[in-house]
């Protein structure tokens, strides 16, 4: 019986086993090693207040922003914001970088509408802020006589670089769509970048007014002006 089974086994057709395709190997990529868009931040070196009551007085530099225009321009405050030692060219190909000006609002949603919150106070019938690009040497004096914005001593107003609406509904929109960061526009990077800020129009009955402390990184939470550029 066993010999019969052995004979039948050898009479069965011999076929080669099927060759299965190799199993693909999935490589676990480290996402941190993939090049990402490089962003760097620059913060103001100094803010200088300018007051129409003292047109030739150069106020000490600090980190406080105040802009105001009273009824019939009885008094005007403007602020000059200067960034120094800004990276001007790319470390990759030496091309000129683009610098984007931003305003970071305070983290608390109600901060811009509460006079009791010192983070950022904005009020007035038309609290729209104008921003101008000017050329100034590092740490140069900034009396009101040198202000190039609306209401200044110059006969012609400088071109407006950007405007920000400080009305509560506008700041609410900035917070919802931009996470509290107002993107204002870009200029070619330069080692020194200077901007002047002032209210668009005089108040009616009461002043149009913005005031806040500039908080630069690494302090937190950051608020105020900053520049964003590539590497």
VENNOR-V795389 format. One record per helix or strand of 2 or more residues. SS is the DSSP state (~ for helix, > for strand). FROM is the first residue (numbers start at 1). LEN is the number of residues. Records with the same first field share a line. If there is no record, write none. Layout:
SS = FROM-LEN + FROM-LEN
//
This chain:
~ = 2-10 + 31-3 + 52-3 + 71-3 + 111-3 + 144-3 + 168-11
> = 40-4 + 46-6 + 64-6 + 76-8 + 98-7 + 120-4 + 128-7 + 160-6 + 181-8 + 193-7 + 208-6 + 223-7
//
